[in-house]
Amino acid sequence: MVFIKYMKKRLLLLRNLIILLILILNYNLAYSQRLIKIGQEEIKNKNYPQAIKILSEAIQKYPKVQNGYYLLAIAYRENNQLTEAEGALLDGIAIGGEIDYKLYFELGNIMFKRGKGYYNLAIKYYSNSVKNMPNYDKALLNRANSYVEQGKINFKEKDYKNAWDSYTMAIHDYSQFITLRYDSEKKMIFST
């Protein structure tokens, strides 16, 4: 009987600790989400250093929210801190979640912005974006643009076979993009 009372007391204590932990985690999550919204507003207002500070704090408070990493990367990119943006995106991908496709898309944009020597990486990241979200037309369009830029480089270097392959892939992506846009606009017209 004494043992049962002892165990009940311990279980009650354990239950209360678990409830306390849940409350603390929920508070951190809510606070983090509030900071993310404020950071997003700072991005809209083009106040990138302040957005970076706020979003970094949000991630520190609750590091499991992918959207915080995504917005932090946008702020870094707009502040021309591409290496930091790349790091934030890779961290966001590492935790996993529903917006991996957006993180890969932004990595592709960063590589594209870096230019010559990075187009193949841009293609790789846009491909990962499409793999995670097959009908993501923006990723298809940007991957096509990356293929064109890589094709230009290959052509200048007289690597005609790889230039041809790049242009062929670009045409394929452009036609997929056009088909997706046409289908979505057709749905919008007929749904009204």
Backbone as ProteinMPNN parsed JSONL, in Angstrom:
{"seq_chain_A": "MVFIKYMKKRLLLLRNLIILLILILNYNLAYSQRLIKIGQEEIKNKNYPQAIKILSEAIQKYPKVQNGYYLLAIAYRENNQLTEAEGALLDGIAIGGEIDYKLYFELGNIMFKRGKGYYNLAIKYYSNSVKNMPNYDKALLNRANSYVEQGKINFKEKDYKNAWDSYTMAIHDYSQFITLRYDSEKKMIFST", "coords_chain_A": {"N_chain_A": [[0.813, -1.188, 0.0], [1.903, 1.261, 0.803], [3.843, 1.483, -1.091], [2.304, 1.807, -3.429], [1.071, 4.297, -2.939], [3.354, 5.848, -2.918], [4.211, 5.505, -5.598], [2.024, 6.622, -6.964], [2.27, 9.264, -6.164], [4.727, 9.929, -7.34], [4.103, 9.54, -10.056], [2.167, 11.518, -10.381], [3.741, 13.778, -9.962], [5.487, 13.5, -12.149], [3.631, 13.729, -14.249], [2.811, 16.394, -13.891], [5.232, 17.704, -14.406], [5.56, 17.081, -17.112], [3.341, 18.407, -18.197], [4.081, 21.031, -17.579], [6.406, 21.276, -19.167], [5.255, 21.054, -21.718], [3.679, 23.364, -21.747], [5.703, 25.315, -21.616], [7.065, 24.799, -24.028], [4.991, 25.334, -25.856], [4.635, 28.05, -25.333], [7.14, 29.028, -26.191], [6.948, 28.335, -28.9], [4.702, 29.871, -29.722], [5.68, 32.449, -29.19], [7.878, 32.466, -30.902], [6.565, 32.239, -33.387], [5.217, 34.661, -33.409], [7.39, 36.426, -33.526], [8.35, 35.67, -36.04], [6.309, 36.617, -37.718], [6.614, 39.371, -37.276], [9.211, 39.685, -38.264], [8.716, 39.07, -40.938], [7.171, 41.274, -41.667], [9.123, 43.247, -41.429], [10.749, 42.504, -43.553], [9.01, 43.047, -45.688], [8.97, 45.791, -45.403], [11.478, 46.351, -46.22], [13.519, 46.448, -44.385], [16.011, 44.942, -43.819], [18.294, 44.284, -42.095], [17.105, 44.482, -39.522], [15.074, 42.576, -39.787], [16.618, 40.27, -40.041], [17.782, 40.155, -37.496], [15.497, 39.797, -35.839], [14.324, 37.454, -36.9], [16.385, 35.642, -36.503], [16.369, 35.515, -33.734], [13.839, 34.366, -33.388], [14.25, 31.811, -34.455], [16.163, 30.899, -32.698], [14.653, 30.735, -30.353], [12.725, 28.807, -31.011], [13.63, 26.34, -32.808], [12.437, 24.622, -34.71], [10.716, 25.489, -36.688], [10.251, 25.712, -39.972], [9.57, 27.863, -41.634], [10.67, 30.116, -40.458], [13.415, 29.872, -41.029], [13.285, 30.025, -43.79], [12.293, 32.661, -44.238], [14.332, 34.078, -42.965], [16.448, 33.489, -44.674], [15.543, 34.803, -46.979], [15.675, 37.464, -46.105], [18.458, 37.669, -45.638], [19.352, 37.2, -48.288], [18.244, 39.401, -49.658], [19.658, 41.352, -48.413], [22.04, 41.009, -49.526], [23.693, 38.961, -48.527], [24.669, 36.278, -49.328], [25.951, 33.853, -48.621], [25.212, 33.497, -45.944], [22.469, 33.316, -46.297], [22.305, 30.959, -47.756], [23.217, 29.159, -45.787], [21.142, 29.371, -43.862], [19.01, 28.303, -45.315], [19.886, 25.669, -45.796], [19.973, 24.777, -43.158], [17.246, 24.883, -42.565], [16.268, 22.937, -44.321], [17.491, 20.731, -43.218], [16.053, 20.307, -40.834], [13.69, 19.485, -41.847], [10.369, 19.268, -43.293], [7.227, 20.659, -44.461], [7.744, 22.632, -46.327], [10.028, 22.185, -47.815], [10.384, 22.301, -50.583], [10.219, 25.05, -51.158], [12.479, 25.966, -49.854], [14.541, 24.668, -51.237], [14.055, 25.859, -53.707], [14.72, 28.549, -53.185], [17.441, 28.177, -52.614], [18.276, 27.471, -55.167], [17.774, 29.932, -56.436], [19.689, 31.536, -55.183], [22.085, 30.352, -56.066], [21.778, 30.794, -58.798], [21.866, 33.565, -58.824], [24.515, 33.942, -58.104], [25.802, 33.263, -60.418], [27.996, 32.497, -63.188], [29.518, 29.328, -63.079], [27.951, 28.42, -61.079], [25.544, 27.641, -62.083], [24.943, 24.922, -62.584], [24.618, 23.951, -59.99], [22.41, 25.48, -59.28], [20.538, 24.337, -61.006], [20.447, 21.776, -59.905], [19.337, 22.306, -57.337], [16.872, 23.486, -58.056], [15.785, 21.261, -59.287], [15.501, 19.545, -57.082], [13.545, 20.994, -55.77], [11.389, 20.735, -57.553], [11.117, 18.005, -57.405], [10.149, 17.717, -54.798], [7.798, 19.173, -54.993], [5.999, 18.598, -57.482], [4.452, 20.133, -59.389], [5.403, 22.717, -59.283], [5.595, 25.524, -60.737], [7.235, 27.833, -60.823], [9.764, 26.896, -60.096], [10.288, 25.21, -62.235], [10.416, 27.088, -64.333], [12.625, 28.677, -63.503], [14.596, 26.725, -63.432], [14.727, 26.107, -66.132], [15.699, 28.567, -67.102], [18.206, 28.497, -65.9], [19.345, 26.313, -67.211], [19.529, 27.448, -69.769], [21.407, 29.523, -69.323], [23.628, 27.969, -68.539], [23.941, 26.57, -70.892], [24.734, 28.649, -72.624], [27.266, 29.218, -71.565], [28.552, 26.749, -72.009], [28.45, 26.744, -74.806], [30.061, 28.973, -75.469], [32.451, 27.944, -74.598], [32.908, 26.147, -76.522], [31.83, 23.646, -76.153], [29.828, 21.95, -77.527], [28.069, 19.746, -77.459], [27.226, 19.509, -74.745], [26.115, 22.043, -74.542], [23.988, 21.796, -76.349], [22.534, 19.786, -75.011], [21.845, 21.174, -72.67], [20.227, 23.248, -73.707], [18.176, 21.695, -74.772], [17.071, 20.556, -72.46], [16.186, 22.904, -71.283], [14.174, 23.696, -73.072], [12.374, 21.606, -72.65], [11.664, 22.072, -69.931], [10.576, 24.674, -70.171], [8.343, 24.095, -71.763], [6.874, 22.45, -70.034], [6.379, 24.288, -68.002], [4.793, 26.198, -69.368], [2.587, 24.604, -70.005], [1.631, 23.957, -67.416], [0.969, 26.554, -66.476], [-0.949, 27.286, -68.371], [-2.932, 25.34, -67.897], [-3.624, 25.973, -65.224], [-4.607, 28.581, -65.503], [-6.722, 28.097, -67.205], [-8.362, 26.578, -65.529], [-9.001, 28.567, -63.669], [-10.505, 30.324, -65.229], [-12.722, 28.775, -66.0], [-13.796, 28.178, -63.553], [-15.022, 30.382, -62.58]], "CA_chain_A": [[0.0, 0.0, 0.0], [2.815, 2.394, 0.873], [4.496, 1.541, -2.403], [1.326, 2.334, -4.389], [0.967, 5.731, -2.661], [4.629, 6.425, -3.364], [4.193, 5.509, -7.067], [1.016, 7.603, -7.388], [2.862, 10.577, -5.927], [5.762, 10.108, -8.368], [3.42, 9.681, -11.347], [1.549, 12.837, -10.364], [4.846, 14.716, -10.151], [5.925, 13.348, -13.536], [2.586, 14.303, -15.098], [2.894, 17.848, -13.754], [6.436, 18.135, -15.128], [5.272, 16.981, -18.547], [2.437, 19.517, -18.517], [4.892, 22.248, -17.532], [7.247, 21.285, -20.372], [4.386, 21.337, -22.865], [3.337, 24.787, -21.679], [6.904, 26.086, -21.968], [7.292, 24.633, -25.469], [3.946, 26.071, -26.567], [4.947, 29.463, -25.194], [8.257, 29.313, -27.097], [6.437, 28.252, -30.268], [3.855, 31.044, -29.969], [6.562, 33.612, -29.217], [8.649, 32.343, -32.135], [5.686, 32.554, -34.519], [4.982, 36.104, -33.363], [8.613, 37.049, -34.046], [8.412, 35.399, -37.479], [5.396, 37.574, -38.362], [7.253, 40.691, -37.208], [10.318, 39.625, -39.221], [8.136, 39.126, -42.281], [6.807, 42.68, -41.889], [10.376, 43.985, -41.645], [11.167, 42.203, -44.931], [8.122, 43.834, -46.563], [9.393, 47.191, -45.283], [12.864, 46.385, -46.709], [14.416, 46.668, -43.251], [16.593, 43.6, -43.765], [19.08, 44.001, -40.88], [16.182, 44.259, -38.401], [14.421, 41.286, -40.046], [17.611, 39.23, -39.734], [17.899, 40.09, -36.034], [14.253, 39.255, -35.277], [14.142, 36.063, -37.337], [17.409, 34.842, -35.814], [15.859, 35.294, -32.374], [12.722, 33.415, -33.495], [14.828, 30.475, -34.665], [16.826, 30.522, -31.446], [13.609, 30.375, -29.383], [12.056, 27.567, -31.41], [14.342, 26.033, -34.059], [11.781, 23.603, -35.534], [9.773, 26.109, -37.619], [10.959, 25.917, -41.239], [9.276, 29.166, -42.214], [11.635, 31.072, -39.913], [14.645, 29.741, -41.823], [12.966, 30.509, -45.137], [12.242, 34.124, -44.213], [15.682, 34.554, -42.638], [17.227, 33.397, -45.913], [15.081, 35.891, -47.86], [16.256, 38.708, -45.577], [19.894, 37.633, -45.95], [19.534, 37.347, -49.734], [17.945, 40.783, -50.028], [20.74, 42.155, -47.831], [23.209, 40.566, -50.291], [24.508, 38.063, -47.709], [24.279, 35.016, -49.95], [26.47, 32.704, -47.869], [24.354, 33.34, -44.768], [21.168, 32.848, -46.794], [22.488, 29.538, -48.082], [23.287, 28.431, -44.517], [19.801, 29.325, -43.259], [18.191, 27.37, -46.101], [20.351, 24.303, -45.524], [19.508, 24.449, -41.803], [15.81, 24.628, -42.668], [16.079, 21.634, -44.978], [17.951, 19.7, -42.276], [15.009, 19.97, -39.86], [12.614, 18.832, -42.591], [9.03, 19.834, -43.161], [6.355, 20.755, -45.627], [8.146, 23.646, -47.304], [11.346, 21.883, -48.39], [10.414, 22.746, -51.98], [10.506, 26.484, -51.173], [13.866, 26.147, -49.429], [15.365, 24.289, -52.392], [13.845, 26.89, -54.72], [15.54, 29.706, -52.818], [18.85, 27.804, -52.834], [18.482, 27.617, -56.607], [17.84, 31.366, -56.739], [20.986, 32.041, -54.714], [23.113, 29.861, -56.992], [21.582, 31.504, -60.059], [22.336, 34.937, -58.609], [25.982, 33.907, -58.084], [26.203, 33.295, -61.819], [28.859, 31.508, -63.834], [30.11, 28.354, -62.179], [26.94, 27.989, -60.11], [24.281, 27.275, -62.742], [24.652, 23.497, -62.384], [24.063, 23.824, -58.635], [21.048, 26.029, -59.343], [19.724, 23.295, -61.645], [20.277, 20.703, -58.91], [18.397, 22.734, -56.296], [15.538, 23.602, -58.658], [15.316, 19.883, -59.492], [15.022, 19.077, -55.774], [12.291, 21.693, -55.51], [10.37, 20.085, -58.388], [10.933, 16.651, -56.857], [9.312, 17.848, -53.605], [6.514, 19.768, -55.383], [6.094, 18.369, -58.931], [3.825, 21.148, -60.237], [5.874, 24.041, -58.869], [5.959, 26.121, -62.02], [8.348, 28.786, -60.675], [11.016, 26.126, -60.1], [10.497, 24.766, -63.621], [10.847, 28.25, -65.108], [13.983, 29.063, -63.122], [15.517, 25.667, -63.865], [14.904, 26.32, -67.572], [16.6, 29.715, -67.256], [19.55, 28.038, -65.517], [19.835, 25.503, -68.334], [19.904, 28.367, -70.851], [22.669, 30.176, -68.954], [24.686, 26.955, -68.612], [24.126, 26.318, -72.322], [25.533, 29.758, -73.167], [28.652, 29.006, -71.122], [29.06, 25.594, -72.762], [28.619, 27.138, -76.201], [31.248, 29.837, -75.529], [33.619, 27.084, -74.402], [32.873, 25.222, -77.665], [31.342, 22.343, -75.692], [28.549, 22.011, -78.22], [27.171, 18.67, -77.044], [26.605, 19.904, -73.477], [25.267, 23.202, -74.826], [22.767, 21.237, -76.947], [21.79, 19.107, -73.942], [21.28, 22.202, -71.781], [19.117, 23.909, -74.399], [17.091, 20.716, -74.885], [16.429, 20.489, -71.143], [15.484, 24.179, -71.087], [12.936, 23.627, -73.862], [11.485, 20.68, -71.93], [11.131, 22.757, -68.747], [9.705, 25.765, -70.605], [7.046, 23.576, -72.189], [6.137, 22.032, -68.83], [5.945, 25.517, -67.343], [3.681, 26.762, -70.142], [1.442, 23.701, -69.831], [1.1, 24.159, -66.063], [0.337, 27.87, -66.408], [-2.158, 27.238, -69.197], [-3.93, 24.536, -67.181], [-4.109, 26.688, -64.036], [-5.423, 29.711, -65.949], [-7.953, 27.522, -67.742], [-9.18, 26.23, -64.36], [-9.504, 29.805, -63.082], [-11.526, 30.882, -66.118], [-13.92, 27.946, -65.97], [-14.343, 28.065, -62.199], [-15.761, 31.61, -62.242]], "C_chain_A": [[0.87, 1.271, 0.0], [3.492, 2.594, -0.486], [3.567, 2.159, -3.45], [1.161, 3.837, -4.188], [2.216, 6.46, -3.155], [4.64, 6.557, -4.894], [3.182, 6.524, -7.602], [1.567, 9.019, -7.258], [3.902, 10.9, -7.011], [5.132, 10.311, -9.752], [2.746, 11.044, -11.461], [2.604, 13.918, -10.604], [5.34, 14.688, -11.601], [4.916, 13.969, -14.497], [2.648, 15.825, -15.062], [4.121, 18.412, -14.467], [6.216, 18.112, -16.632], [4.36, 18.12, -18.98], [3.202, 20.834, -18.538], [5.778, 22.365, -18.772], [6.431, 21.622, -21.611], [4.011, 22.813, -22.893], [4.517, 25.664, -22.081], [7.165, 26.003, -23.465], [6.252, 25.388, -26.28], [4.184, 27.569, -26.491], [6.069, 29.84, -26.154], [7.806, 29.285, -28.549], [5.612, 29.488, -30.604], [4.705, 32.311, -30.077], [7.379, 33.628, -30.512], [7.796, 32.718, -33.345], [5.357, 34.046, -34.57], [6.192, 36.856, -33.924], [8.735, 36.848, -35.557], [7.505, 36.363, -38.239], [5.999, 38.982, -38.376], [8.417, 40.751, -38.203], [9.836, 39.72, -40.655], [7.726, 40.561, -42.633], [8.052, 43.528, -42.153], [10.913, 43.736, -43.06], [10.327, 43.015, -45.909], [8.518, 45.302, -46.565], [10.839, 47.411, -45.719], [13.867, 46.757, -45.611], [15.089, 45.327, -42.941], [17.456, 43.342, -42.531], [18.189, 43.72, -39.658], [15.464, 42.919, -38.559], [15.36, 40.138, -39.684], [17.726, 39.043, -38.223], [16.674, 39.399, -35.423], [14.08, 37.785, -35.642], [15.185, 35.135, -36.71], [16.97, 34.53, -34.387], [14.716, 34.275, -32.381], [13.237, 31.989, -33.631], [15.511, 29.984, -33.394], [15.799, 30.064, -30.405], [12.963, 29.033, -29.712], [12.598, 27.162, -32.779], [13.658, 25.031, -34.993], [10.801, 24.172, -36.558], [10.514, 26.475, -38.905], [10.747, 27.31, -41.817], [10.215, 30.251, -41.689], [12.94, 31.062, -40.693], [14.441, 30.31, -43.228], [12.997, 32.039, -45.168], [13.596, 34.73, -43.856], [16.556, 34.538, -43.891], [16.836, 34.502, -46.893], [15.706, 37.214, -47.403], [17.754, 38.774, -45.868], [20.132, 37.878, -47.441], [19.319, 38.795, -50.158], [18.989, 41.751, -49.474], [22.086, 41.804, -48.469], [24.202, 39.766, -49.444], [24.176, 36.633, -48.149], [24.759, 33.791, -49.179], [25.607, 32.434, -46.64], [22.974, 32.825, -45.172], [21.226, 31.36, -47.106], [22.508, 28.692, -46.806], [21.923, 28.293, -43.857], [18.914, 28.325, -43.995], [18.592, 25.923, -45.842], [19.942, 23.852, -44.121], [18.017, 24.117, -41.81], [15.502, 23.293, -43.305], [16.448, 20.512, -44.012], [16.882, 19.337, -41.245], [13.809, 19.312, -40.532], [11.264, 19.485, -42.349], [8.324, 19.944, -44.49], [6.827, 21.746, -46.672], [9.558, 23.426, -47.831], [11.456, 22.423, -49.815], [10.736, 24.232, -52.085], [11.959, 26.754, -50.791], [14.823, 25.783, -50.561], [15.255, 25.338, -53.501], [14.716, 28.108, -54.429], [17.035, 29.412, -52.94], [19.194, 27.915, -54.314], [18.617, 29.078, -57.003], [19.182, 31.967, -56.327], [22.097, 31.612, -55.669], [23.004, 30.576, -58.338], [22.125, 32.928, -59.944], [23.863, 35.003, -58.587], [26.556, 33.828, -59.491], [27.096, 32.158, -62.264], [29.552, 30.615, -62.807], [29.11, 27.796, -61.169], [25.635, 27.536, -60.765], [23.941, 25.798, -62.57], [24.105, 23.23, -60.979], [22.641, 24.368, -58.582], [20.105, 24.986, -59.929], [19.434, 22.172, -60.649], [19.233, 21.089, -57.861], [16.983, 22.923, -56.852], [14.944, 22.214, -58.906], [14.799, 19.286, -58.188], [13.698, 19.734, -55.402], [11.147, 21.029, -56.272], [10.087, 18.673, -57.878], [10.0, 16.68, -55.643], [7.927, 18.422, -53.894], [6.453, 19.728, -56.915], [5.477, 19.45, -59.826], [4.226, 22.57, -59.853], [6.451, 24.747, -60.091], [7.117, 27.116, -61.931], [9.695, 28.068, -60.725], [11.32, 25.621, -61.503], [11.017, 25.912, -64.48], [12.292, 28.616, -64.781], [15.011, 27.999, -63.489], [15.774, 25.804, -65.364], [15.865, 27.478, -67.83], [18.039, 29.347, -66.904], [20.164, 27.182, -66.616], [20.283, 26.396, -69.491], [21.246, 29.023, -70.545], [23.841, 29.2, -69.012], [24.983, 26.616, -70.07], [24.966, 27.397, -72.987], [27.009, 29.586, -72.813], [29.277, 27.857, -71.905], [29.333, 25.96, -74.215], [29.865, 28.01, -76.367], [32.534, 29.034, -75.388], [33.737, 26.025, -75.498], [32.558, 23.779, -77.245], [29.914, 22.201, -76.221], [27.57, 20.923, -77.786], [26.458, 19.036, -75.743], [25.731, 21.146, -73.635], [23.928, 22.725, -75.393], [21.893, 20.577, -75.872], [21.121, 20.118, -73.002], [20.084, 22.891, -72.428], [17.915, 22.976, -74.546], [16.334, 20.606, -73.558], [15.643, 21.771, -70.853], [14.154, 24.17, -71.835], [11.916, 22.729, -73.168], [10.843, 21.375, -70.721], [10.212, 23.913, -69.122], [8.344, 25.223, -71.035], [6.229, 23.05, -71.028], [5.573, 23.246, -68.098], [4.719, 26.098, -68.047], [2.425, 25.911, -69.975], [0.805, 23.895, -68.456], [0.377, 25.494, -65.935], [-0.969, 27.895, -67.197], [-3.268, 26.494, -68.461], [-4.49, 25.287, -65.974], [-4.968, 27.89, -64.428], [-6.749, 29.232, -66.52], [-8.903, 27.155, -66.596], [-9.786, 27.481, -63.737], [-10.637, 30.379, -63.92], [-12.826, 30.098, -65.997], [-14.526, 27.806, -64.581], [-15.143, 29.308, -61.806], [-17.097, 31.683, -62.895]], "O_chain_A": [[0.589, 2.227, -0.722], [3.68, 3.717, -0.952], [4.013, 2.959, -4.272], [1.113, 4.583, -5.166], [2.136, 7.543, -3.734], [5.031, 7.597, -5.425], [3.457, 7.211, -8.586], [1.357, 9.863, -8.129], [3.94, 12.016, -7.53], [5.582, 11.157, -10.524], [2.757, 11.654, -12.53], [2.374, 14.86, -11.363], [5.579, 15.736, -12.201], [5.296, 14.653, -15.447], [2.546, 16.473, -16.104], [4.05, 19.484, -15.067], [6.64, 19.025, -17.341], [4.588, 18.732, -20.024], [2.989, 21.661, -19.424], [5.883, 23.442, -19.359], [6.876, 22.395, -22.459], [4.027, 23.439, -23.953], [4.347, 26.645, -22.805], [7.453, 27.015, -24.104], [6.587, 26.017, -27.284], [3.962, 28.285, -27.468], [5.975, 30.849, -26.853], [8.233, 30.119, -29.347], [5.804, 30.09, -31.661], [4.476, 33.146, -30.952], [7.548, 34.676, -31.136], [8.258, 33.439, -34.229], [5.233, 34.622, -35.651], [6.042, 37.803, -34.696], [9.173, 37.75, -36.271], [7.89, 36.873, -39.291], [5.901, 39.696, -39.374], [8.588, 41.749, -38.902], [10.467, 40.369, -41.49], [7.915, 41.004, -43.766], [8.033, 44.421, -43.0], [11.463, 44.64, -43.688], [10.861, 43.603, -46.849], [8.42, 45.98, -47.588], [11.366, 48.517, -45.603], [14.929, 47.313, -45.889], [14.782, 44.671, -41.946], [17.359, 42.257, -41.957], [18.485, 42.83, -38.86], [15.266, 42.204, -37.577], [14.935, 39.149, -39.087], [17.764, 37.916, -37.73], [16.816, 38.513, -34.581], [13.731, 36.967, -34.791], [14.892, 33.975, -36.42], [17.174, 33.422, -33.893], [14.63, 33.425, -31.495], [12.72, 31.071, -32.995], [15.445, 28.801, -33.057], [16.049, 29.114, -29.662], [12.689, 28.226, -28.823], [12.073, 27.6, -33.803], [14.261, 24.627, -35.988], [10.116, 23.405, -37.235], [11.3, 27.422, -38.932], [11.656, 27.873, -42.427], [10.521, 31.204, -42.406], [13.505, 32.116, -40.985], [15.313, 30.985, -43.774], [13.649, 32.635, -46.024], [13.966, 35.779, -44.384], [17.318, 35.475, -44.132], [17.698, 35.072, -47.562], [16.205, 37.987, -48.221], [18.262, 39.812, -46.293], [21.003, 38.663, -47.816], [20.108, 39.35, -50.922], [19.176, 42.843, -50.011], [23.137, 42.248, -48.007], [25.413, 39.885, -49.629], [23.499, 35.886, -47.442], [24.042, 32.795, -49.095], [25.304, 31.282, -46.33], [22.384, 31.999, -44.476], [20.317, 30.602, -46.766], [21.886, 27.631, -46.753], [21.581, 27.224, -43.35], [18.154, 27.586, -43.369], [17.734, 25.053, -45.688], [19.605, 22.687, -43.914], [17.58, 23.182, -41.14], [14.581, 22.594, -42.883], [15.797, 19.467, -43.988], [16.805, 18.184, -40.822], [13.004, 18.659, -39.869], [11.047, 20.159, -41.342], [8.763, 19.399, -45.503], [6.353, 21.705, -47.808], [10.216, 24.378, -48.25], [12.501, 22.942, -50.207], [11.448, 24.643, -53.001], [12.593, 27.658, -51.335], [15.794, 26.495, -50.817], [16.246, 25.665, -54.154], [15.374, 28.635, -55.326], [17.811, 30.288, -53.322], [20.269, 28.395, -54.674], [19.476, 29.428, -57.813], [19.741, 32.804, -57.036], [22.95, 32.42, -56.037], [24.017, 30.924, -58.945], [22.767, 33.43, -60.867], [24.445, 36.005, -59.003], [27.676, 34.278, -59.731], [26.982, 31.024, -61.799], [30.093, 31.087, -61.808], [29.395, 26.813, -60.484], [24.718, 27.095, -60.072], [22.769, 25.452, -62.424], [23.23, 22.382, -60.801], [21.772, 23.795, -57.925], [19.007, 24.775, -59.415], [18.308, 21.681, -60.566], [18.351, 20.294, -57.535], [16.006, 22.563, -56.195], [13.739, 22.016, -58.751], [13.777, 18.6, -58.182], [12.834, 19.104, -54.793], [10.074, 20.788, -55.717], [8.948, 18.209, -57.918], [9.166, 15.79, -55.47], [6.986, 18.189, -53.135], [6.812, 20.704, -57.574], [5.96, 19.654, -60.939], [3.469, 23.515, -60.077], [7.624, 24.59, -60.43], [7.9, 27.23, -62.874], [10.65, 28.566, -61.321], [12.479, 25.602, -61.919], [11.948, 25.731, -65.264], [13.096, 28.841, -65.686], [16.154, 28.317, -63.816], [16.906, 25.638, -65.818], [16.747, 27.376, -68.682], [18.98, 29.828, -67.536], [21.351, 27.304, -66.92], [21.306, 26.127, -70.122], [22.124, 29.075, -71.407], [24.923, 29.555, -69.479], [26.137, 26.4, -70.44], [25.818, 27.094, -73.822], [27.887, 29.783, -73.652], [30.396, 27.974, -72.404], [30.335, 25.532, -74.788], [30.64, 27.809, -77.302], [33.565, 29.377, -75.966], [34.566, 25.119, -75.411], [32.97, 22.824, -77.902], [28.939, 22.314, -75.479], [26.363, 21.161, -77.75], [25.24, 18.895, -75.638], [24.722, 21.289, -72.943], [22.868, 23.189, -74.973], [20.68, 20.781, -75.828], [19.974, 19.935, -72.594], [19.055, 23.097, -71.785], [16.769, 23.416, -74.455], [15.103, 20.569, -73.541], [14.569, 21.727, -70.253], [13.129, 24.586, -71.295], [10.731, 23.058, -73.108], [9.633, 21.28, -70.513], [9.185, 24.122, -68.476], [7.31, 25.81, -70.715], [5.006, 23.187, -71.028], [4.432, 23.231, -67.635], [3.73, 26.447, -67.402], [1.326, 26.444, -69.82], [-0.417, 23.986, -68.342], [-0.705, 25.561, -65.353], [-1.968, 28.456, -66.747], [-4.407, 26.96, -68.408], [-5.694, 25.245, -65.723], [-5.954, 28.187, -63.754], [-7.78, 29.882, -66.342], [-10.107, 27.395, -66.685], [-10.945, 27.471, -63.322], [-11.626, 30.868, -63.373], [-13.905, 30.684, -65.902], [-15.664, 27.356, -64.452], [-15.864, 29.289, -60.808], [-17.826, 32.656, -62.702]]}, "name": "protein", "num_of_chains": 1, "seq": "MVFIKYMKKRLLLLRNLIILLILILNYNLAYSQRLIKIGQEEIKNKNYPQAIKILSEAIQKYPKVQNGYYLLAIAYRENNQLTEAEGALLDGIAIGGEIDYKLYFELGNIMFKRGKGYYNLAIKYYSNSVKNMPNYDKALLNRANSYVEQGKINFKEKDYKNAWDSYTMAIHDYSQFITLRYDSEKKMIFST"}
